[in-house]
Amino acid sequence: MSDRSTTATTASEDYLERRQLRRGTAGWVLLAGLGVSYVISGDYSGWNFGLGQGGFGGLAVAAVVVAGMYLALVLGMAEMSSALPTAGGGYTFARRALGPWGGFATGTAILIEYAIAPAAIATFIGAYVESLGLFGITDGWWVYLAAYALFIGVHLVGVGEALKVMFAVTTIAVVGLVVFAVAALTEFDVANLTDIAPDGSLGSSDLLPFGFIGIWSAIPFAIWFFLAIEGVPLAAEETRNPERNVPRGIIAAMAVLLVTCAATLVLTTGAGGAQAMSTSGNPLVEALGGSTAATVVNYIGLAGLIASFFSIIYAYSRQLFALSRAGYLPTVLSVTNRRKTPTLALVVPGLVGFVLSLTGQGALLLNMAVFGAAVSYVLMMVSHIVLRVREPGMHRPYRTPGGVVTTGFALVVAVLAVVGTFLVDSVAAAWCAVAFLVLLAYFGLYSRKRLVANSPDEEFAALADAEKDLA
């Protein structure tokens, strides 16, 4: 969709040369590891707050619905990433389908998600460090600062090194979940699943203590089991044969996460009790009590949180890089260093996230991140449907099974998730909505007149417009 109200200029070769990423770094296995890495912290902490919204039954139903949404979302994104393999990910897809406004809105929502999610994870890292008594730390802000400084520093060294570190840490985190599952089976008691008393709401029961509305309220927390997997296509420009490897990587990651979601939800609640787990900062550890396995899982759980923290830093830097390179945000943010990593795109959102982490409100920050994610899912699924209808002849090395029916289902659930964030914490969701609107105003008043015509994402859109005019 062209937008005659925007203005694009052609940048010099030097402009694009100073904004180059390292090509051909990752294959599909590393991408699958990246996808799991984005999400693995969600198994260790955060999802459990949904027990306080819907009880075990409500969260379980929400998790099934959300898992279906993410599976449909991933299949839709696999198709779009095979057709449009650039570092912009969801922003690139929406730019092609919905024009500059739609592209910027999608990229902005993703950026809100990725800037805030590490802040939430940092608070969970702090809780794990304090529970382990490491370094005598009792005040989490030292942990937040160290985490941001250390892992942004690793990313500045280079993407190849960063992806390999992420893969290693993620492997350790998955092993930790296996250790937890084996230990939790010995503590499991079916009665623990329903130890929250019904509150008398419509449809409330032992299984659904907060009634049917509890299912809806639990959706934002169920999303934490899969949040950020959609970031895999952001690595497209740094991937070998992205048309083939990006779809394979994101689908493989989703398969792993479906298994870890089911095991974590059932075994943690059954071992520790829904009531106790609903407020825990490190639920897997507390579910195992004071056992040796609990200590092992506590240390490995820290690795899981670090894996997601580390990888989402990568995601926000690539999303910001793509938006900046195309002129949607200040172009200075996309300049890369001699190792081909975008320095300011790593540092600036890191500073914002560190400030947010100082609130120490992990559950609130989680809900804010989910707001950004859910808005982006709505726009990305609309993009898939629009591209299928308007550009049926587009080259698609991979095609979504079920086509628009599949992504239409994801669209409906994503809309429900956006509303669900207001049910959980209307103030947090409202603040995110305000930030979203402020950034849209920046685009409308300033940057839409300063887009870079020969950036990859704008070239994809220009090619589509040219083909449309020829037809």
N, C-alpha and C positions, 0 to 999 in steps of 0.2 A: 504494500500500500504506500504510494508516494505521498509526500506531504509538501505541498508547494509553499507552506509558510516557513519552512526551514531553509537555511542557507549553508551550503558546504563549499569549502575551498580546498584546492589541491595542495598538499604539503610537500615540502622538498624531500629529496632522497635522504638527506642528512637527518631530517625529522624522524623518518621511519627507521633509519639505521640505528638511531639512539634509543629505539623502542623495540628491540628484537629479543625474543626469548630463545633459549637453546632448543634446537630441533632434534627430534628422533631420540629422546631420552628414555621413554617408557614403552613397554609392551603391555599386553592385556593383563598379565599376572600382576605387575606393579600397579596397574590401574584398579584391578579388583582389590588389591591391598589398600589402595588409597580410599576406595569407596567404603570398605569396612572400617578403616582408620577414622574417617570422618565421623562415624556413627558409634563406634564401640563404647565410648564413654557413656552413652545413653543406657547401656545395659548395667553399668556399675552404679549409676546414681541419676536422679532426676525423674525418671518414669514413675517412681514409687509415690510421688506426691499425688498422682492420679487416684491412688487408693483412697485418699481423703476426699476426693470429689465423687467417685462412683463406686467405691468398694471394689472387691475383687471381681465380681460379676460385671459391674459397669465398666471397669477398666479392661477386662477381658474382651467384652463385646466391642468396645472402642478400638482395642488393639487389632481385632480381626478386621474391622472396617478400614482402619488406617493401613493395615498391611495390604489389603486389597487395593487401596488408593495408591500406595507407593509402588506396588507391582505394576499397576496400570500406568502410573507416572513414568516409571523407569522404562517400560516398553515404548512409551511415546517419545521419551527423550533419546532412547537408543536410535530411533528412526531419524529424528531431527539432527542428532549429532553426526550420524553417518552422512547426511546430506550437506550439513553446514559445519565442518570441523574447524572452528576457531576458538581462541581463548575466551570468547565472550559467553559461551554456554547459553543459558536461558535467555540472556539479553539479546544474543545474536538471533536466536529463533524468533523471538517476539519482534525484533527489528524488521526481519524479513516479512513477517505476517501482518504486523499491526502498525508499521511505520515508526518514525522516530519517537513519537510520544509513547507508544506501546513498548518499544525497546527500552527507553529510559526508565519507564515505570517498573518494568520487570527487573532490570539491572539494579535499580535502587532498592526494591524490595529484597532482592537477594543480598545486596550489600548490608542492609539493616540486619538481616538474619546472621550473616557471617561476622559482622562486627560485634554483635552482642553475644552470640553463642559462646565464643571463647571466654568472655567475662563470666558467664554462668558456670562454665566448666572450671574456671580458675577458683571459684568459691568452693566447688566440690573437691578440687585438688587440695585446697587449704584444709578442708574438713578431714581428708584422709591423712595429711601430714600431721595435723594436730592429734588425731587418734593414735597415730604411731609414735608420737612423742619425738619425732625427728628433729635434731638440732636444737631441742628445747624450745621450739617455736610455739607460741600460744596466740600470736596475733597474725592473722592470715595475710595481711597486706605485704609482708616480706615475701611470702610465697608467690603472691600474684606478680609482684615486681620481678622476682627471679625467673618465673616461668616465661613472662613476656620477653625479657631481655635475652635469656638463653636461646629460646626457640626462634625468635626473630633473627638472632645472630646466625643460627645454623642455616636458616633459609637464605640468608644473604651470601653464604658460601657457594650455593649453587643448587639447582633443582635435582640433578642426579643424585647428589649426596643426600639431600633432604628426603627424597622418595625412598631411598634405601634404608635410611634411619627409620622412617615411618613404617616401612614394611616389617622391619625387625621388631620394633616396639609393639606393633599390632599383633604379630604372631605370639609374642609373650602374653598379651592381653587375652587372646583367644584361648591360650593354654590355661590362663587363670579361670576363665569361665568353665572349662572342662573340670578343673580341680574343684571349683565351687559346686558344680552339678553333682559330682560324685559324693561330696561331703553332705550336701543338702538332702540327698535322698535318705540319709540315716536320721535326719532331724524332721523329716516331712510328716505332717499331721493334717489330714483333710479338714479337721475342725478349725484350723488356723485360717483357712481361706475365708471363713464367714464369721469372724469374731467381732465385726463392727455391727452394732445394734441398728436395726431399721429405724428411720426417723419419721415414718408415717407419710412420706411423700407419695404421690401417685405412682403406683407400681412397686413400692418398696417391699423388700423381703430380705431374708438372710443373705441371699446371693446379690441382690440389688438394694443395699441399705439406704441409698439416697434416691431410689426410684428411677424412672426412665430419664429424667433430666440429668441424673448423675452420669449416664452414658455419654451424653453430649458434653458435659463439663469435663469428662475424662479424656476427650479426644486430643486436646493440646498436649497432654502428658504422654499419651500413646504415641504421638508423633515423635517424641524424643527417642523412641526405639529405632527410628529411621532417618531422623533429621540430618540433612546435609549430604545424603547420598547423591542428590541431584548435582553435586559439585564435580562429579567425575568428568563431564565434558569440558570443564574449564582447563583440563590438561591437554586438550586436543592438539594445540600447536606444538606441544613438547613431546608428542607421541609418534612412534613409528606406525605408519599405515593407519591413521586415525579412523578412516571410514570403517575399517574392520575391527580394530582393537578397542575403540571406545565403547561400542555396543556390547562386545564380549565382556569387557571389564565391568561395566555397570550392572549387567545381568548376573554375572557371577557373584559380585558383591551382595546383590539383593538376595540371592539364594542362601548365602551364609547368614545374613541378618534375619531372615525369616526363622531360621532354626534357633539362633541365639535369643530372639525376642520371646518365643514360646517357652523355652527352657527357663529363662530368667524370671519371667512373670510368674509362672506356676511354682517353681521351686523356691524362690525367695519368699513369696507370700505363704506358701505351705510350711516352710521351715521357721519363719520368724513371726508370722501372724500379720494380718492385714492392718490392724490397728497400730501396732508398733512400727511397722515398715512405712506407714503413711507419712511419718514426720522425720524419717531417718536421713542423715546426710551421707551415710555409707551403708546402705541396706544389706548388701551381700555379706558384709563382715558381721553386722549385728545379727543377721539371720542365723549365723553359725555359732553365735555365743563366744565363749572364751577358748575355743578349741585351737589346736595347732593349725588346722586347715584355715581357720578364720584369719590367723596371722599371715599365712601364706597368701591368701586371697587379698588381704589388705595391701600388702606390698605390690602384688601383681595388679590389683585394682588401680593403684596409682599409675602404673604403666598404661592401663586402658584410658584413663582420663588424659594422660599426657599425649597419647596417640591422637585422640580427637582434637585436643587443644592445638597440637602441632600441625595437624593436617588442615584444620579450618583456617589457620593463619595463611597457609598456602592458598586456600580457596578465596579468601577475601582479597588477597593481593592480586590474584589473576582477574577477579571481577572488576576491581578498581582499575587495574592496568588497562583492561579492554575499554571501559567507559572513558577513561582519560585519553587513551590513544586516539579514540574517535572524536574527541572534543566535547563529549557530554559533561565531563567534569574537568577541572583545571589540568592542562596537558603536562604540567611539570610532574604530576604524580605518576606518569607512565615511563619516565626515563629509567633505563636499565643500567646497571653497573657493568664492569668488565667481565663479570661472571654471568651476564645476561639474566640478572634478577632485578625486579623493579623495587628499588630501595625505599622510596617514599610511600609506595603502595603497600609495603610491608609495615613501615614504621607508623604512619599517621593513624590508621585504624587501630593499631596496637595501643597507641596512647589513649584513644577514645575508650577502648575496651578496658584498659587498666583503671581508668577513672571510674567506669561503671562498676568494675569488680569491687571497688572500695565500699560499695553499699553493703556487700556481703549477703545480698538477697538473691540466692541462687534460684529459688522458685519463681520470683518475680522476673528476673532476667530471662529465665527459660521461656516464660510466657511471651515476653517481648520478642525473643528470637523466633518463636513459633508464629507470631503475627506476621513478621516479614516473610517467613517461609511460605505460609499458607497463601498470602497475597500473590507471591511469585508463582505458586503452583496453579492458581486460577488463571493467571495470564499465560503461562506456558502451555496449559492444556487448551486454552482458547486458540493459541498460536498453532498447535498441531492440527486442530480441527479446521481452522482457516486455510492452512497450507494444503491440507488434503482436498478441500473443496475448490480452492482457487487455483492451485497449481498441481493438478493430478499427474502431470507429466514430469515433475521434478525428479531428478536422478536420486534414487533412494536405495543405497546398497543394502539397507536393512529396512523391513517394513513391519510396523506394529501389528501383531495378531489382533484381529477384531477391529482394527482401524479406529474410526471416530467413536464407536460404541465404547471401546476400552478407555480412551482418554476422556470421553464424556462422563463416565462413571467417576474417574479421578477428579474431574471438574466439580461435580456435585458435592463430593466429600470435602474437597478443598474449601468450597464456599461455606459449608457447615463448620469447618475448622476455624475460619476467620471469625465467624460469629461466636464460636466457642471460646476464643481468647477473651472476648468481652464478658462472657459468663464467669470466667475464672477470676479475672482482675481487670475491670473496666478502665481503671486509671492507667495501668501499664499499657494496655492496648491503645488507649486514647493518645498517650504520649508518642507511641510509635506512629500512629496515624498522623499526628501533627508533624513529626519529623519527615514522614513520607511526603506530605503536602508541601512542606517548606522546600524540599529538594525538587519537587515538580515545579514549584514557582521559580526556582533558580533556572531550571531548564527553559521554562516558558519565557522568562524575562531576559535571559542572557545567552545561555550556551547553544540554544537551537539555531542561532544565527552564526555559529562558529564551529560547525562540524567539519571533520576532516574527510574529504571525499574519497581519498585513496587509502583510508584505513580498511583492513580486511572486511569488517562488518558492513561498512557503508558500500564497499564494492559489491558484496553479495546482493545488497538491496538494489543498487544501481543496475546490476545485471538483470535482476528480475524485472525492473521497470523497462529496461530496453527490450527484453523478450516480449513483454506485454504490449509495448508500442508496436513492435514488428507484427505481432499477431493481429 
